[in-house]
């Protein structure tokens, strides 16, 4: 194995990237893929969703912060299921920003890629969840990724943020001669036939063109439930919501395969 590292990203918070990332981890694990999820956000939202979903303790031998300081993340990994591993986080991760101040401005953004290169052979997919901002966490995650999808909630602030996100990705790629590729833009919490959603969707298609995913995550109460209470697959409404994510994931994997070819 030589795992693909994936990042679902937007500078704006609350667009659904964490729920999407955890859901895709869950689905790929169900399909028998070996997956690692890294919670690279000091807020730890992905960690909380995983705890609720799997009723797991998620206590590593070394915290993510300690692993980063030592340059080795292997002891920060916990096994969630036979197919899914995770590097959870806690508040101490926020200390890493101060810890890397002594590293040169150029090198501090490429510390994570070096550490992940030692782990990729153990996984089919690695997902990184990041905070909604520009800082050492997001820059490291971007540079460590092979494929990046922009998550675009269909409202104005999210759309304008997605344009800034695309610009920043281009600047980082040029500065570091990065090899990551943009998979496309995923429309999230979209209300079909709603005026604003339709307008933002049209603007996104004008800017990103064929980069906009054909499948989207529509507004459903279960989407909020998964974010707050963990993923479950018990009743009709659970299955209906999960199917939306499955369609997005299928398209994402297909797009990645096409980029690789």
Long-range contacts (C-beta under 8 A, 24 or more apart in sequence): 1-34, 1-120, 1-121, 1-122, 1-123, 1-124, 2-120, 2-121, 3-34, 3-36, 3-119, 3-120, 3-121, 3-122, 3-123, 3-124, 3-125, 3-126, 4-124, 4-125, 4-126, 4-146, 4-147, 4-256, 5-116, 5-120, 5-125, 5-126, 5-127, 5-128, 5-144, 5-145, 5-146, 5-147, 6-125, 6-126, 6-127, 6-128, 6-145, 6-146, 6-147, 6-148, 6-149, 6-252, 6-256, 7-127, 7-128, 7-130, 7-141, 7-142, 7-145, 7-147, 7-148, 7-149, 8-127, 8-129, 8-148, 8-149, 8-151, 8-186, 9-130, 9-138, 9-141, 9-142, 9-148, 9-149, 9-150, 9-151, 9-165, 10-132, 10-150, 10-151, 10-152, 10-153, 10-158, 10-161, 10-162, 10-165, 11-132, 11-133, 11-134, 11-161, 11-164, 11-165, 11-168, 12-132, 12-153, 12-157, 12-158, 12-161, 12-162, 13-131, 13-132, 14-132, 14-153, 15-132, 15-151, 15-152, 15-153, 15-158, 15-161, 15-188, 15-189, 16-151, 16-153, 16-188, 16-189, 16-217, 16-223, 16-227, 17-129, 17-132, 17-151, 18-45, 18-46, 18-49, 18-129, 18-227, 19-49, 19-223, 19-226, 19-227, 20-151, 20-186, 20-188, 20-217, 20-245, 20-248, 21-46, 21-127, 21-128, 21-129, 22-46, 22-49, 22-50, 22-53, 22-129, 22-231, 23-226, 23-231, 23-242, 23-245, 23-249, 24-127, 24-245, 24-249, 24-252, 25-50, 25-84, 25-125, 25-127, 26-53, 26-84, 26-231, 27-242, 27-245, 27-246, 27-249, 28-83, 28-124, 28-125, 28-249, 29-81, 29-83, 29-84, 30-83, 32-83, 33-83, 33-124, 33-125, 34-83, 34-85, 34-122, 34-123, 34-124, 34-125, 35-83, 35-84, 35-85, 35-123, 35-124, 35-125, 35-126, 35-127, 36-77, 36-84, 36-85, 36-86, 36-87, 36-119, 36-122, 36-123, 36-125, 36-126, 36-127, 37-84, 37-85, 37-86, 37-87, 37-126, 37-127, 37-129, 38-64, 38-73, 38-86, 38-87, 38-126, 38-127, 38-128, 38-129, 39-64, 39-86, 39-87, 39-88, 39-89, 39-129, 40-64, 40-89, 40-93, 40-112, 40-128, 40-129, 40-130, 40-131, 40-137, 40-140, 40-141, 41-89, 41-93, 41-129, 41-130, 41-131, 41-137, 42-89, 42-90, 42-91, 42-93, 42-94, 42-131, 42-137, 43-131, 44-88, 44-89, 44-90, 44-91, 44-93, 45-129, 46-89, 46-129, 47-86, 47-88, 47-89, 47-90, 49-226, 49-227, 49-230, 49-231, 50-80, 50-86, 50-88, 50-230, 51-230, 52-229, 52-230, 53-230, 53-231, 53-232, 54-80, 54-81, 54-230, 56-80, 58-86, 58-88, 59-88, 60-87, 60-88, 63-89, 63-90, 63-92, 63-93, 64-88, 64-89, 64-90, 64-92, 64-93, 65-90, 65-92, 65-93, 65-95, 65-96, 65-99, 66-92, 67-115, 68-93, 68-96, 68-99, 68-111, 68-112, 68-115, 69-96, 69-99, 71-111, 71-114, 71-115, 72-115, 72-118, 73-115, 73-116, 73-118, 73-119, 74-118, 74-119, 77-119, 85-123, 93-137, 96-136, 96-137, 97-135, 97-136, 97-137, 100-136, 108-136, 108-140, 109-136, 109-139, 109-140, 109-143, 109-172, 109-176, 110-140, 110-143, 110-176, 111-140, 112-140, 112-141, 112-143, 112-144, 113-140, 113-143, 113-144, 116-144, 134-168, 139-172, 142-169, 142-172, 142-178, 142-180, 143-172, 143-176, 143-178, 143-180, 145-180, 146-179, 146-180, 146-181, 147-180, 147-181, 147-182, 147-183, 147-256, 147-259, 148-180, 148-181, 148-182, 148-183, 149-182, 149-183, 149-184, 149-185, 149-186, 149-252, 150-182, 150-184, 150-185, 150-186, 150-208, 151-185, 151-186, 151-188, 152-185, 152-186, 152-187, 152-188, 152-200, 152-204, 153-187, 153-188, 153-189, 154-187, 154-188, 154-189, 154-190, 154-191, 154-194, 154-196, 154-197, 154-200, 154-201, 154-204, 155-196, 155-197, 155-200, 156-196, 156-200, 158-200, 159-200, 159-203, 159-204, 162-204, 163-207, 166-208, 181-259, 182-211, 183-252, 183-255, 183-256, 183-259, 184-208, 184-210, 184-211, 184-212, 184-213, 184-252, 184-255, 185-211, 185-212, 185-213, 186-213, 186-216, 186-217, 186-248, 186-252, 187-212, 187-213, 187-216, 187-217, 188-216, 188-217, 189-217, 189-218, 189-219, 189-223, 190-216, 190-217, 190-218, 190-219, 191-218, 191-219, 192-218, 213-248, 213-251, 213-252, 213-255, 214-251, 215-244, 215-247, 215-248, 215-250, 215-251, 216-244, 216-248, 217-244, 217-245, 217-248, 218-244, 220-244
